Amino acid sequence: MDFYASISAYYDRIFPTDAKALCFLDSRVEPGSRILDIACGTGGYSLALAERGHRVIGVDLDRAMILSARHKARDADEAPDFRVMDMLCLAETLDPGFDLIFCIGNSLVHLATDEQIGQLLSDCRGLLRPQGVLVLQIINYDRILAQGLTHLPTLRDEDLEFLRFYEVDPAGGVVIFRTELRVGREDEQRVIRNQIPLRILGEQPLRRLVRTAGFENPELFGDFEGRPFGPESLPLILSARRD
């Protein structure tokens, strides 16, 4: 079973919509803005932004995630437009004129090469209106490499644990992201194990790709509260405005 399809039933408990991230995104735009959520998962951020009056399209490659998002949106007054879509097919499918495009949750590095990442960033610039904003969030891979980190903090919710492990393959330019989802009491626990390669993308290569795509003077943050990015930051958050 696909990596995300296998955990889609538990996705909202593993990755609940973060209020600080939501405020960070909402603060980048005016009321009633047109927003694109890339790799939207089960649609938590898309739904929350739509509830705030924005016009939102949420795209994800995983059909199970989109079906879950559509199910959650059934009773919404202003439901996002959820679509199953490869993030490398955005430019040929969507109309330009977005006020905000965001790709968070370390989703960008699911792309296999720097060339693919560069293509996505260039496509995003083309889809943004002048002065539109791009927001990206990945893990701080410079810290992963410098400190030899082999795991990320375990995520917990009542009878659920989501363990995350990193195995660095510098020659291949990837980390092998291994996960273990434990659900239920120990005596009747269900365990779902997965792994997927993620592209190693440090601060400077990301800056270079963003500049090459046509964005000037990107801002970097160490969290969604707006603290400066530094070597000890776990996330790397980038915000860039199209000219």
C-alpha positions in Angstrom: 0.0 0.0 0.0 1.2 3.5 -0.7 3.0 5.3 2.1 0.3 7.9 2.8 -2.7 5.8 1.8 -1.8 3.3 4.6 -2.0 6.1 7.3 -4.7 8.2 5.8 -7.3 7.1 8.4 -5.0 8.4 11.1 -3.5 11.4 9.3 -5.4 14.1 11.2 -4.4 12.7 14.5 -0.7 12.4 13.4 -0.6 15.8 11.8 -3.3 18.1 13.2 -3.8 21.5 11.7 -1.4 23.8 13.6 -2.9 27.1 14.7 0.4 29.0 14.4 1.0 27.7 10.9 -2.6 28.7 10.0 -2.1 32.2 11.3 1.3 32.5 9.5 -0.4 31.6 6.2 -3.4 33.8 6.7 -1.2 36.8 7.6 0.4 36.6 4.1 -2.8 37.5 2.3 -5.8 39.8 2.2 -9.3 38.6 3.0 -11.0 36.6 0.2 -7.7 35.7 -1.4 -7.2 32.8 -3.9 -4.9 30.2 -2.4 -3.3 27.0 -3.6 -2.4 24.3 -1.1 0.1 21.9 -2.6 0.3 18.4 -1.0 -2.8 19.2 1.0 -3.1 15.8 2.7 -6.6 15.5 4.2 -7.2 19.2 3.7 -6.9 20.6 7.2 -5.3 23.9 6.2 -7.4 24.2 3.1 -10.6 23.8 5.1 -9.5 26.3 7.8 -8.4 28.9 5.2 -11.7 28.5 3.4 -13.6 29.0 6.7 -11.7 32.3 6.9 -13.2 33.4 3.6 -10.5 32.5 1.2 -11.0 30.7 -2.1 -8.9 27.5 -1.9 -7.8 24.7 -4.2 -6.1 21.8 -2.4 -4.1 19.2 -4.5 -2.5 16.0 -3.5 -1.2 13.0 -5.4 -2.7 10.5 -3.0 -6.4 9.7 -3.8 -7.2 8.4 -0.3 -6.1 11.8 1.2 -8.3 13.7 -1.3 -11.3 11.5 -0.7 -10.9 12.1 3.1 -10.6 15.9 2.5 -13.7 15.9 0.3 -15.6 13.9 3.0 -14.6 16.5 5.7 -15.7 19.3 3.4 -19.3 18.0 2.8 -21.0 20.3 5.3 -18.7 23.3 4.8 -20.4 26.5 3.7 -17.4 27.4 1.5 -15.7 24.2 0.6 -12.2 24.1 -1.0 -11.8 22.5 -4.4 -9.9 19.3 -3.7 -8.2 17.6 -6.6 -6.0 14.5 -7.1 -3.0 16.0 -8.9 0.7 15.6 -9.3 2.5 18.7 -8.1 4.6 18.7 -11.3 1.4 19.1 -13.4 0.1 22.3 -11.8 1.0 24.7 -14.5 -0.7 22.8 -17.2 -3.9 22.3 -15.2 -4.6 25.4 -13.1 -5.4 28.9 -14.0 -2.9 31.5 -12.8 -3.6 34.4 -10.4 -3.1 32.9 -7.0 -2.4 35.3 -4.1 -0.8 32.6 -2.0 0.7 29.2 -2.8 2.0 27.0 0.0 3.7 23.6 0.3 4.4 22.7 3.9 4.8 19.5 5.9 8.2 18.6 4.3 6.3 17.8 1.1 8.6 19.6 -1.3 11.4 17.0 -0.8 9.2 14.2 -2.0 10.3 15.3 -5.4 13.3 13.2 -6.6 15.7 15.8 -8.0 16.7 19.4 -7.7 15.5 19.8 -11.3 12.0 18.7 -10.4 12.0 21.0 -7.4 13.2 23.9 -9.6 10.4 23.1 -12.1 7.8 23.2 -9.3 9.1 26.5 -8.0 9.1 28.0 -11.5 5.5 26.8 -12.0 4.5 28.4 -8.7 5.9 31.7 -9.8 3.9 31.5 -13.0 0.7 30.7 -11.1 1.1 33.6 -8.7 -0.2 37.0 -9.4 2.3 39.9 -9.1 3.1 40.4 -5.4 1.7 36.9 -4.7 3.4 34.9 -2.0 5.0 31.5 -1.9 5.5 29.7 1.4 7.5 26.5 1.8 8.3 24.4 4.9 10.8 21.5 5.0 13.0 20.0 7.7 16.3 21.7 8.4 18.5 19.1 6.6 21.7 21.0 7.4 21.0 20.2 11.1 20.2 16.6 10.3 23.5 16.2 8.5 25.7 18.3 10.9 24.4 16.6 14.0 23.9 13.1 12.6 20.3 13.0 13.7 18.7 9.6 13.1 15.1 10.4 14.3 12.6 13.1 14.8 10.4 13.6 17.9 7.7 11.0 18.3 4.2 12.3 17.6 1.6 11.1 20.1 -2.2 11.3 20.4 -4.0 9.2 23.1 -3.5 5.6 21.9 -1.4 6.5 18.9 2.3 6.9 18.4 4.1 7.9 15.2 7.8 7.2 15.2 10.0 8.8 12.6 13.6 7.7 11.7 16.1 9.1 9.2 18.8 7.1 7.5 21.1 9.4 5.5 22.4 8.3 2.1 24.6 11.3 1.1 25.8 9.6 -2.0 22.3 9.3 -3.3 21.4 12.7 -2.0 18.5 11.4 0.0 17.5 10.3 3.5 15.4 7.2 3.9 12.4 8.2 5.9 11.2 5.3 8.0 8.1 5.5 10.0 6.3 3.2 12.5 2.6 4.0 13.4 1.4 2.2 16.5 -2.3 2.3 17.2 -4.2 0.9 20.2 -3.2 -0.6 23.5 0.0 -2.5 23.7 -1.7 -5.9 24.1 -3.7 -5.4 20.8 -1.6 -2.8 19.0 -1.7 -2.3 15.3 1.7 -1.4 13.7 2.1 0.1 10.3 5.6 0.4 9.0 6.6 2.5 5.9 9.6 4.0 4.3 10.2 6.5 1.5 13.2 8.4 0.1 13.3 12.2 0.7 15.6 14.6 -1.2 18.3 16.3 1.0 17.7 20.0 0.5 19.8 22.4 2.6 19.3 26.1 3.1 21.7 27.3 0.4 20.5 24.9 -2.3 16.9 25.9 -1.5 17.7 29.6 -1.7 19.5 29.0 -5.0 16.5 27.1 -6.5 14.1 29.8 -5.3 16.2 32.6 -6.8 16.6 30.7 -10.1 12.8 30.3 -10.2 12.6 34.1 -10.2 11.9 35.0 -6.6 14.0 37.8 -5.0 14.9 38.3 -1.3 13.2 35.2 0.3 12.7 35.4 4.0 13.6 32.4 6.2 12.0 31.5 9.6 12.8 28.9 12.2 9.1 28.4 13.1 5.6 29.5 12.3 5.8 32.1 15.0 8.3 34.0 12.9 11.5 33.4 14.8 14.7 33.7 12.7 16.0 30.6 11.1 19.3 29.3 12.5 21.5 26.2 12.7 19.4 24.7 15.6 16.0 25.2 13.9 14.2 22.0 13.1 11.9 23.3 10.4 13.0 25.6 7.6 10.3 28.0 6.5 10.7 30.2 3.5 8.4 33.0 2.3 9.0 34.7 -1.0 7.0 37.3 -2.9 6.7 37.4 -6.7 7.7 40.8 -8.2 
